[in-house]
Amino acid sequence: MKVLHVIRREYVENVRRRSFIVSTLLVPVVMTAFFVLPLLLSLFVPERQYRVVVVDQVGGVGPEVAASLADTLKSGERMYVVESVDARPDATGDRFADERAARIQAVQDGEVDIVIAVPSTALEDGKTEYITRDARGFSIFERFTDVVSDAVIQRRLAAEGLDFARVKTLSVPVAMEMRQIGAAGDVRERSFIAEYALVFIFVMILYMAILSWGMTISRSIVEEKGSRVIEVLLSSLTPRDLMVGKLVGVGAAGLTQLSVWGLGGLAMSTASGAIALLAPLDIAPAVFGYLILYFLLGFLLYSALFMAAGAVCSTEPDAQQFQGLITMPMIVPIMALFLLIQNPSSTFAVTLSMIPLFTPMIMLARIILLEPPVWQIVLSVVLLLATIYFAVVFAARVFRVGILLYGKRPSLREMVHWYKLAK
């Protein structure tokens, strides 16, 4: 069983690499930090008091804004100290521009944090100004937008003799919550944005895993051909044993890495019930099983092609040209992802998921989105296995002839000739 020695060698060499260890441990940490870090940072955001001036040319808006901003700090102090400046025209003329300019200067001098300018035209066109040196406080900007908007609308309604509180109660918008019926008939909450993010993450993980480990096989063969190590190996091994050993050994290393990532993702999914921020990541455990399944199938399919590319090339630049052709089909599922997520049960989506070169990523995305019928999943696996068989047979024959050939990179026609010659 010499092939077992090749499998062990390929596996050990790959898992011992520093890049393998770093990427295997770092990806779950980065993914966890991506979702947990914002929550932790929100707990340590320093609170402060803001000095606010409302330059009001409408009249009544400033006091209403001051009354509405009742937010308090943990110390019990008001978060917003609001000064209302009545800038309506009087005997001295139109004071709005002067008051606005004076308060802007106060912001420059550090005496005021925020200036809200409400011109008389706000009743017609609804345009006001939020002036500050720190324009990155988006949540604070939204808070003032809501408060000032309510105050201006209240002035409008009062001019028409309508009660603002009553109108606001009657005009509360309807909240439409998305629900989806699962395969078992259960109704669960769904979020389009969360679904897209989840599908994108899983598809990209699968894409990167298949691509990186497939190219690892190709690169390994090219390096061993260049250093003539391949000749030493073939002195005691058959080309078939060498190919199978590399395929299984590198695949096992990739499976090890993906299993670590999957366990990390499963742990995050389990924690999502306790952490509100991670609620959209409530992933069914079966999804991780399908991730492993379609990684193995996708890896076998593409690695066979990468292995054939490595066997017929003597240099890395030559191999990269073949690798570019092999990776092109892998880009299609990523490009079709947005269309797929909108209608994962469409004829387009179903057809795309049955094309073996696209199946691993497309079918995994569909499983996450809607749990397709079992027959579709089974059919996709059967078609993939059949394609893998032919891809491995083709790669084995090309590998047998090309592994010891050096020099010019062969054309596709020559590779087909090698395939026929190796029967």
JORA-V215632 format. One record per pair of residues at least 12 apart in sequence whose ideal C-beta (glycine too) atoms are under 7 Angstrom apart, sorted by the first residue. I is the first residue (numbers start at 1). J is the second residue. Records with the same first field share a line. If there is no record, write none. Layout:
# JORA-V215632
I = J / J
This chain:
# JORA-V215632
2 = 236 / 237 / 241
3 = 241 / 244 / 245
6 = 237 / 241 / 242 / 245 / 246 / 249
7 = 245 / 248 / 249
8 = 249
9 = 249
10 = 245 / 246 / 249 / 250
11 = 249 / 252 / 253
14 = 216 / 250 / 253
15 = 253 / 256
20 = 253 / 257
24 = 257 / 260
27 = 261
28 = 260 / 261 / 264
31 = 264
32 = 268
35 = 277 / 278 / 281
38 = 277
39 = 275 / 277
47 = 73 / 74
49 = 73 / 77 / 79 / 81
50 = 79 / 80 / 113 / 114
51 = 81 / 112 / 113
52 = 80 / 81 / 82 / 83 / 113 / 114 / 116
53 = 83 / 85 / 103 / 112 / 115
54 = 82 / 84 / 85 / 116 / 118
55 = 85 / 87 / 96 / 99 / 100 / 103 / 115 / 116 / 117 / 118
56 = 84 / 85 / 86 / 87 / 118
57 = 87 / 88 / 96 / 118 / 119 / 120
58 = 118 / 120 / 122 / 123 / 152 / 155
59 = 86 / 88
60 = 155
61 = 118 / 151 / 152 / 155
62 = 84 / 85 / 86
63 = 84
64 = 151 / 154
65 = 82 / 116 / 147 / 148 / 151
66 = 82 / 84
68 = 147 / 150
69 = 82 / 147
85 = 99
87 = 99
96 = 119
100 = 117
103 = 115
104 = 131
107 = 131 / 132 / 133
113 = 132
114 = 130 / 132
115 = 131
116 = 128 / 130 / 144 / 148
117 = 129 / 131
118 = 148 / 152
122 = 152
123 = 152 / 155 / 156
126 = 152
128 = 148
130 = 144
177 = 189
178 = 190 / 191 / 192
182 = 371
183 = 371
191 = 280
194 = 280
195 = 341 / 369
196 = 341
198 = 281 / 283 / 368
199 = 337 / 341 / 365 / 368 / 369
200 = 337
202 = 291 / 364 / 368
203 = 333 / 334 / 337 / 361 / 364 / 365
205 = 261
206 = 291 / 294 / 295 / 298 / 360 / 361 / 364
207 = 330 / 334 / 361
209 = 254 / 258 / 295
210 = 295 / 298 / 299 / 302 / 360
211 = 327 / 330
213 = 250 / 254 / 299 / 303
214 = 299 / 302 / 303 / 306
215 = 306 / 323
216 = 250
217 = 246 / 250 / 303 / 306 / 307 / 310
218 = 306 / 307 / 309 / 310 / 319 / 323
220 = 246
221 = 307 / 310 / 311
222 = 310 / 313 / 315 / 316 / 319
225 = 314
226 = 314
230 = 403
231 = 404
239 = 399 / 400 / 403
240 = 396
243 = 307 / 396 / 399
246 = 307
247 = 303 / 307
251 = 296 / 299 / 303
254 = 299
255 = 296
258 = 292 / 295
259 = 292
262 = 288 / 291 / 292
265 = 283 / 288
266 = 285 / 288
268 = 281
269 = 281 / 282 / 283
287 = 367 / 368
290 = 364 / 367
291 = 364
294 = 360 / 363 / 364
297 = 360 / 381 / 384 / 388
298 = 360
300 = 388
301 = 356 / 384 / 387 / 388 / 391
302 = 326
304 = 388 / 391 / 392 / 395
305 = 326 / 391 / 395
306 = 323 / 326
307 = 395 / 399
308 = 394 / 395 / 398 / 399
309 = 322 / 323 / 326
311 = 398 / 399 / 402 / 403
312 = 398 / 402 / 409 / 410 / 415
313 = 409
314 = 406 / 407
318 = 409
329 = 357 / 358
332 = 358
333 = 358 / 361 / 362
336 = 352
337 = 365
340 = 362 / 365
341 = 369
344 = 366 / 369 / 370
345 = 370
349 = 366
350 = 376
353 = 366 / 380
354 = 379 / 380 / 383
356 = 383 / 384 / 387
359 = 380 / 383 / 384
363 = 377 / 380
394 = 419
397 = 418 / 419 / 422
398 = 415 / 418 / 419
400 = 422
401 = 418 / 421 / 422
402 = 418
